[in-house]
Amino acid sequence: MNKLIFFNQKKDIDKLLKQGYSKIRYVVLEDFIPDREISDILEKNPIFSKINPKQYIKEEDFRQQYVDFIGGLNRKNYSFLWWGLDFANKHPAGSDIPKRVWNLLGLERIMEKENPDLLAIFTCDKNLVVQFRIWHKHNDAEIEDRVRQKTKFLDKINAFFPIYIFLVFLRSIIFKISAHIAIRFKPKPCEKYIVLRTLISSRSFDKRSNFKDTYFGKLCNFIKEKNLPLLIFATISPPFLTNLKKIFYNNRKYTFISLEQSISLINLFKCLYRSLKAYFIPLQPEGNFHLNGLNYEFTINYAIRKGSKTQRLYSNLFVYYSTLSLVKKINIDRFIYPFENRGWEKLSLKAIKSVKKDIEVIGYQHASISLMLMNFFIGKEERNIIPLPNRLVTMGLVTRDILKEMCNFPENILKIGCGLRQEKTKNIASMRSRKREIKNILVPLALSSEEYIKGIIFLNEAFKNCDKYNIILRPHTYPVMPIDEALSYVPDLKFKFSIDKNYTLDQSLSEADIVLYFSTTVSLEALAKGIPVINIDPGFFSNPDPLFEMHNLKWIVKTPNALIKVIKDIEKLSDEEYESMKSKAYQYVSDYIYPVTCENMKAFLE
């Protein structure tokens, strides 16, 4: 008989050790083990033997199977509320379903291939344990659930009363009043506006508080110079009031309207009503819940219940009703938005097309694409039902081909534009000469908490007690967690580092001798300047490297003890070999990111 013990506390390890087992196989299903005592025991005690579930799953097969699995459910259930649920867009950072399905499949493969008598599984995911128990309730496996989860006070209340929905609704009202005071927008009946849907944060303004859009860059001025009526339709990120003041300062040059300002009162209350209805009466999904012969009906139903009880559904519906209000309020020629194939985008498209089908909707693929970003992959069954823009402008040839050949996008909507966010990477003259001695190491971090924590753990091990390098951590513009919180998960920091204080990425890259990255588009910008890059893979369940097709002036490191050796190997390269790599890297980046020119920006207006 197999015995499986799911745990996440040290006392469970102590109990196992007291039972006198001579050998214990174990699996870690979390991004990291926060309790250092637990990880030390598992790694150093010889009776414990680790199994990596990744060795039994082919990432490429899993990705296609998962995309088709969710795509099939989308085909059966697509509706106004369904697109508002984050798991329906397949993005691994927007939902815990991809990782949970991966972990469950890995466990099943371990049971099939290794059939261990005793298996200890470190996880904090109670719902994974419940799903696993459902599958094995009729066999002889003995399953112990020792997982303990701490529940926040507000989460306990929210389980029975929709407190989060009411809190974000109250915030919407306050922000709506503030936006009406600060932003004066009176639509002109004779004008047909070009609407730029964007996100405004502190990074959207320079040191003098002048506006420069983080997604569309020079496109704003390009449209203005053609004397076309431009309206910037924005989500305003925290600090809301500070950014609102900066918008007020820029009101003379640009015309702004926030989502809160756009939404009508009746639509605001409709948003509240639909969110409350979903909270109390969740959707009942239909379709095939099987993937690799395993039934995930409980997992999908839980994702719907959880998604309906959070503020995320309200936020996505809020975008729908704000867009609907705007389309009814003004004449729109075209609607341009940053494309990531997320739920709020689909709801925006539904809002626009429900009122005026003749509005040209243009998505802009604005950042790199990695194999982990399953939101960019369209399943076989959903291709004809998924809301897509009339035109999808890509940042270059490489991403156009990825979307067409790998992601199943219709070729007729794809058009090459330019890299509006990476506008300075446009000529080979900007590539600097080689720095033979590597001293300054820039580490740009992307969005996910997994990357922040795993990355810092990796760097801590790689550079422990090493004072030779200046390691500079650059947090993401919109991080999931503050850098200080991520650092708190590694109490025994052994490497010296600093936090990047430069206002622009260009300044940071100018000071870097090499760039270490996990998943960010900064890797492309570094290569465009002739800076070598190292991709660090600390064990993500799927490959987040945006340069997965490229191998020039780029190295891959999978273990901490190999990192410094690779840096030294780069220093030893001959100038001839280095320059050859640099030239090939530049060509790849040139195909990936087209330069910002008037000709290339016409793709948004033709």
N, C-alpha and C positions, 0 to 999 in steps of 0.2 A: 504493500500500500504506500502511495506517495503521501508525503506530508509537506504542506506549504504553509509557511508562516509569514504573514504580511506585518511589517513593523515599521516604526519610525522613532523609537525611543531607546536610550541606552539600557534601560532596565530589561528590555526584551533580549538584548544581546547577553547581558549578565545571566539571565535565566537559562538561555541556551547553553552557555558555557558550564553552568552548574549541572546540567543533565548528562554530561560526560560523553558527548558525541566525539568520535575520532575524526570525522570529516563533515564539514557543512558547506554545501554549495550556496552561493548567494548572488543576487542580482540587484543592481541599483537602477531604479526607474525614475529617479529625479535628476535634475540638472546638476545637483551637488548635494552633499551631506552637510547641513549646517553645523551639526554637532561634531567637533573635531575628535572627540573621544571615540565616537562610533566609527568614524573613518579610520582612525589609527588602529583600532582593534581589528577591523575587517582586513586592513591592508597588511598588518604586521603579525597577527596571530596565524601560525602555520595551519591550523585546522580549517581555516576559511579559504575557500577557493572560488574566485570570481568567474562568472559566466557573462559574456557580453552578448546580449540578444541581437545586436547589429550583425553579427557574423552569420545569422540564419535568415536575414531578410535582405533581398536585393532592393536597394533604394529605388532604382529606376522602375522596377516592377511595382513596388508599393505605390509610388507616386501616381502611375497611370491608373492602377486599380482604385486608389482612393479618389482621384479626380472623377473617374467614371461612376464610382459609388455615390458620391455626393451629387454629381451631375444627374444621375438617375432619380434621386430623391427630389432634386430641383425640378426635373421634368414633370414629376407627378404632383408636386405640391406648390408650384410657383404661384405667388399671390402677393398682394400688397404687404401683408404682415410677414410672409415667409422671407422676402428679400430683406426685411429689417432685422432678421436674426443673423448674427455675425458668423455662425458656423457654416451658413449656406454659401459664403464666398470662398471657403476653403483656406483662408489665410491662417497660417500656423500661429501668428502673433495675435490674431483677433479671437481665437477660440482655443480651448485646450483639447478639442476633439481629435485633431490630427495626431497629436502626441499620445493621447490615450489609446487610440486605435493601433498606433505603432507599437506601444508597450504591450498591449494585450496580445497582438499577433506574435510579438517576440516571446512572450511567456508560453504561448501555445506551441511555438516551434521548439522551445527548450524542452518542454514536456515530451514532445514527439521524438526529438533527436537524442536527448540525453537521459530522459526518464529518471531523474534523480530521486533517491529515496527521501531525502530531506532538502528542501529549498527554502532559503530565507530571502524575502523580497523587501527591500527598503523602498517605501513609497509613502507619500502623504495624500494620495488620491483614494479616498473612501469609495468613490463611485466605480473606480477600476476594480476594486475588490468585490463590490456587489455584482458587477457584470461577470467577473470571472466565476463567482459562486453560482450564478444562474446557469452558466454553461456546464458546470461540474456537479450539479446537485444530484444527478442520478448515477454517478460513478463512485468508485471507492476512495477517491482522494480525500484526505483529511485537511481541511482548510481552517486555519486560525487567523482571525482578524484582530490584530493588536494595534492597529493604526489609530492614533488619537489626533483629532483636529481641534484647533482653537478657533472658536467662532466669535467674531466681533459682536459687541452689544447691538449695534445697529443692524447687523446681518440677522441676528435672532429676531428682532422686531420685524424686519422686512420679510421674513419667512411667513408671517401671518398678516402683515399690514403693509401696503405699498409705500413705505416712508421715502424710499429713494426717488420714486416717481414724483411724489409731491414736493420733495426738496428741489429737484431740477426744474419742476414747473414753477416754483416760487422764484428760483434764480432767473428763469426765462422772463418773468414779469419785471423783475428788478432791472435786468439788462436791457429789456425793451424800453423801459422808461428812460434809462440812462442814454441809450443810443439815440432816441428821439430828441433828446436835449442837445447832444453833441454833434449829431450828423444831420445836416439839412439837405434833403433830397426831394426835389419837386420834378417829377417826370414831365417831359415835353411831349405832348400828344403827337406832334409831327415827326418826332425822332424815332428811328429804329436802332436800338442799342446793340452794341457788342458787349455781352456780359462775360466778365472773367470771374469764374467761381474760384475762390482761393482761401487760404488760411493766413491770417495776420497775427504775427507774434512779435516779440522784441527784436528778432533777427530781420524783420521786414523794414527796419529803419536804420539809417546810418547814425553816426555819433551826433549829427546835427538834427536828428529826427526826420530827415527826408526819407520819403517812402521809396522802397525798391522791392518789388514783389519777389518772394523767395522761390516761387515756382516759375514765373513767366518773365522775370528779368526785363530785358529790353523790349519785349513785345508790347508792353504798356505804352512806351514812348513811340514805338513804331506805329501803333494804331492812332495815337494822338496826332502824330505828324501828318497823317493822311486825313486829318480833320473828320475822323469817324467818331461818333458818339460812343464813349467807353464808360461802362459802369462796372465797378469792382464790387462784387457780391461776396461778402466775406464772413467766415467764422472768425471770431476774435478770441484768441487764446489768452489764458491768464498771463500776467495780471490784466484783467479786462479793462479796468478804468484807466490804467496807465497807457495802454495801447489805444484806448478810445481817445484820449487826449492827443496822442500823436496823429491819429486819423484827422481830428479836428484841425490840427496845424496844417495838414496836407490837403484840406478840403478845397482850396483855391485851385490847385493844379489838377487834382483827380476828383472824380465823383464816386463816392462810396455809399454802400448800403449794407448794413449787417443783416444776418439772418433774423435776429431778434427784431430789428426795425421793420423788416419786410413782412413778417408774418402778421396776418390780420387777427383780431381778437377772436373771431369765430373759429378760425383755423387753429388758433392756439388751444382753445378748449376742445376742439375735435381731436387734436393730438393727445391731450390729456385723456379724453374719453377712450380713444382706441388703445392707448397704453394700459389703462385700467382694465379694459375688457380683456386684453391679452393676459394681464396678470391673473385675473380670476378665472378666465376660460381659455387656457392655452390651446394652441392649434393641435389637432389630432392628425399626425402625418400618415400618409399612405405610401405604398411602394415596396421595393425589395430592400430589406434591411441586412441582407447577407453579403459579406465580403470574405473571400477565401474560405467559404464554408462555415463562417461564424456569424451568428445572429446578433446584430448590434441594436436591436429595437429599444432596449432599455437605455443605452447610451444616447441615442438620438432623442428619445422622449425626455430624458433628463436635460439635454442641451436646450431643448425648446422651453421646458419649465424654467430653467435657470435664466435663459436669455430673456424670457418674458417678465422676470422679476427684477431685472437690473435697469439702470438708467440708460443702458446702451440702446435698447429698443426705442425708448422715448427719444433719444438723441437722433437716431436714424429717421424716425417718423417726423421729428421736428424739421429736419432738412427737407423732407417731402413737402410738408405744409408751408414752409417758408418759400420754397421754390414755386409751389402752386400759387401762392399769393402774389409773388413777383410777376409771374407770367400773365396773371390776370390784370395786373396793375399797369404794366408798360408794354410797348411794342418792342419785340426782340428780333433782331436779324439773325444772330448766332450766339450760341452759348458754349463757352470754352471752359473746360475743367481739367484738373490734374487726374489722369486715369490710373487707377490701381485695381479696377474691377471689384470694388467693395459694395456693401449693401446700400450705403447712402447714395452712391452714384446711380445705382439701378433705380432707386426711388426718385431721384431727381429726374431721370429720363422719363419715368412713368408720369411724373407731374407735368413735365413739359409737353409730352405727346398727348396727354389727356385733354389739353386745352388748345394747343396749336401744333398740328403735325408738320407744318411747313418750316418750323424753326430748325436751322442747321445746328446740330449738336456735334461738337468737336472735342474729343478726348485727347489729352497730351500725355504720352508715355514719357515721364520726366526723369526717371532714375534707372539704374541698372536692374537687370532681371537675373535672378539666380534660380537654381532648380528647386530650392526650398519654397519659393513664392508660388504656391499652388493656386493662389487666386488668379494668376495670369493664365492658368491652364483651363481650357474649356472641355468638359466631358462630351462624349459622343452623343448622348441623348439630349443634352441641353443646348446644343448649338443653335437650334432654331427658335428657342424660347427665351434665351437670356437677353436682357436689354443691353444693347450696345449702341455707341454713338454712330452718327452717319459717317464720320471720318475719325480715324485714329492716327494722329500725327506722332511719329516716333522720333527719338533723338538722333537716330542714325540708321545705317544699313544693317548693322549687326542685330540690333533689337527688332528691326522690321522682319528679318529672316527668322529670328527665334519665335516671334509671335506667329508667323505664317507656318513654319515647318514643324515646330515643336509644340506650340500651344493651341493649335487648331483654330486660329482666328480666320475669318473670311478675308481673302486676299484683297477683295475690291474695296474694303474700307481703310486699308493701310496706306499711309503716305509718309515719306521721309521728310522730316523738318530739320531741326537742329537742337543742340544742347543748350537750352536757355538758362539752365542753372549752372552750367559749366562753361560759360561764355569765354573764359580766358584761355581755354585749352585749344587754340585754333591754329597755331603755326609752329613749325619745327624750330624756329628761332627762339621760341620761349623755353626750349629744353636747355637746361644748364649743363655745364661741364661736370665731369665725374668728381666726386669727393672720395678719394681712396680710403681715408681713415673714417670709419663710421663712429660717430660720437652721439649725435642727437637723434633719438628714435621717437617718431610720432606714432601714437596709437589712437586712431579715431574710432570711436564706438558708435554702433548703430542703435536701433530701437529697443531690442528685446532685453528683458531682465536676465534671460538665460545667457546672452552674450556678455552682459556686464559682469555677472558673477563668475561664470566659467572663465571668462577672459582674464579677470583679475587673479583668480586662483592659478591659472596657467602662467601668467607673468610673474607672480610671486614665487613660483617654483623655479621658473627659468632663470630669473635674475637674483635669486637669493644670495645675499652677501657679495654682490657684484657691484662695485662702485664706478666701473669704467664708463658706463653709459648714462646720458641724460634722457630719462624716459618721460615723455609728456603724454598724458592722457587727455584726449579731447572728447568730451561728452557730446551726444547727439543734441541737435537743436530742440527736439521734442522727446526727451527720454521717457521711457516707461517708469523708471525709478531714478531718483537723484543719485549722483555718483557717490555721495557720502553714505547712502543706505547700502549700496552695493559693496563698498569698502568695509562696512560693518560686518559683513558675512565672512570676512577673512581677518579674524582678530590678531593672528600672528603674522602681520605683514613684515616681510624680510627684504623687500626691495625698495629702493629709493625712487621716487617719482614726483612729478609736479602736475598740476592741472593747467591745461592750456588757457591762457588769459587773452590770447589774440582775438580781436573782434572778427576778423575774416579768416576763412580757411586759407586763402592765398598767402596771408602772412605766416600762418603755421607751416605751410608747405615750404615756404622760402627758407625756413630755418632748419628743416628736417634733412638728415642725411639718408634716412631710410624710413619707410612706412610699414608698420605691422598692422594688419587688418584682419577682421573676421568676416564681414559681410558688406561693407560699405562701398558706395560709389566713389568715395575718396581715393580708392585704389586706382581707379581710372585716371583721376585728375593728377595723381602722383606720377603715374607712368607718362602722362602727357608732358610733364615737366622734366622727364628723364630721371626720376627718382626711383630706385629699385624698391620692390614691395615683397613682403613675405605674408602669405596667407596662413593664418593660424587656425588649425582645426582641433579644438579641444574635445571633440566627441559629440557634435551636434547630431540629432537623429536624422537630419537631412542636410544636404550640402548647400550652405548659404553663400558660396563664393560667386560673386558676379563675373569673375574672370575664369569661369570653369572651362572655357574653350581656349584659353591663352596661356602660354608657358614661357614667354620671353621677358627677361628682366623681372621675373616673378618666381618665387620659390614657395614650397609648401612645407609646413612643419606640423607634425602631429603629436610630438612629445616634447615636454619642457626641456629635457636635457639635450635636445638636438638643436635648440634655437641659437645659442651662442656660436656653436660650430658652423652653422649655416651662414651667420653674419661674417664670421672670419673667412669662410670660403668665398663669399662675395668680394671681400677686400682683396683676395688673392687672384681674382680674375685678371687676365691680361687686358690691356686697353683695347686691343683688337676685338677680343671676344665680347667685351662689355659694350663697345660701340655697335657691334653687329646686333646684339640683343636689344639695345636701345632703339635702333632704327626699326626693327621688326615690331617692337612694342608700340612705337609711335604710329606705325601704319595701322595696327589693329585699333588703337584708340581713335585714330582719324576716321575709321569706318564705324566705330561705335558712337562717337560724338561728332556730329557735323557742326561746323562753325556757325556762329550767329551772324548771318548776313541778311540784308534786305531780301535777297532772292529766296533764301531758305525760309524766312519768316512768312513769305507769301503763302506757304502751305496752310496757314491758319485762316487766310482771308479769301482764298480762291473759291 
